[in-house]
């Protein structure tokens, strides 16, 4: 029985070795193309953003960031993220737990729905909310009669942000929970733990790094979302403009220094996210490898 296993493995191993064995010129070309691409499309834009942000000096940079409209945009961005990210955590954990741990009708359909924001333009999702909650929308008359404001206000921005960000946590947790299986939870239940205790003390610790990774990506997208929020916000200055929308307004007003100053905050967020993402990937990857090895 050992020989067939060795024979089935050997060709795969040899093909992998052949695939990674390249000549030095080929490796050099690949590295040059990769670094050139990253330099042109990643590093150069970041350098330009920070260079333009400080082009008029530190005082102009500070003044741009402390203006009332900018402070309002920062506050609104943080508020929307503070609401949408925890809600996505609850949804992501619930959806991942249901899909990975149970079998039920509609499971494949639920998995497909989770991927919907990845295949639909954010602008289209914003238009859907306009058709639902706008003055001429499906629920517009009822909302107006009851004095409820969704569009061109914080609730609409939060809804649009939740829609474009809800796959991130779930998509990180589903494969991780599926890979781990139900063995640990079943062992906990057999020892007398209830469902909540099994989740809190067994399931959640097993997926903590995947959860943090998903939360990080979800938060970055929530703060940087433009398309969907642009449709539902109404662009009311000082009230419904998030940081990305505020950057657009400042740039359209030819206030480039202030626009790049606010953009530098978003760029800084992207850099912090990149560093944290790398650190979490290192730890997250080790967790996955340990799980698969187990």
Steps between C-alpha positions, in 0.01 A plus 500: 500500500796731550620492141184653341509781754862573423435489127196728528696751701825498309375646169323781687815580695715492188257725313515752784879495495503548124256785526716699741831426330563796274813648353658801666407737215137388524499558876658841454240602242215387721639690799558815295147490359352443846693777673445740210126436511488554877714810473287662230155406625555490878807684627495790254136600572570485875805722460299748293219510755727577794715739297197704390349487848806673651579715196385817675655419833391348827280794597288471184478125551382542858254771399348276235451215745353716776242682287138440610405315182802270522438426867137423416610263220745322731238469774241362258747249354591372845133486601399299194788258553416468870144398410554288190804298611344354821183414309709325236684310773170367634380410152832350394531275803135392478515428126834320523384289795178403323670416170802319644338310785152408374328352196174665390299580190612819330858473625649543153266790431605673823865457406431656161319795657800571721709549185244736343673829595816376327315464170279810514632851447479711818323770299229250407452406865461868584239538228309205645470685829378807314230288333400360839520801730494802267207741483363311198626164622318193620493608865547872441142610569474291819834627631403862431162455672672370813780757496775244441801618300720235339654656190727802517558426868710273720265196480530485121877527514518225761274270295706553185823439690367183659400366159842542343690368804300209639682224302842569650458345845285210382732416211799477734324283756310254278801308355680510836202352687446242228864395521483459877184289489272425796726277707595755765141619548371142525763422760399806703132406481575142606676639808190692605540841335195665351488653153599849614794371706621289208490804274661742747775276633568273200377637165588866548857447628564265206408768245623812681778583252273450200240720670753777563617477140143534371425789737812681380401473135138590579603814690736614225227461236242673722718808544606515137168422326405759238255371236203381705536775759521764227157400368315497832675786682370799302843668536376735773813678611570473870220247548511199268846511346740227607873544450511360143209724396661800668820439305303508174325824593822674599673391181208612283525840668869516397607481863759238422709550815205435730381210284838329517522572874178308562608236248822454698290384796339234283841407359632473854210272584589288198861470614401405854254247360773356278740458792236345726380281212853369449543426871163327520571301184818368660314391812184402311699288259669322789160426655370352173814289456470371856132421447567310178787316656274399787 
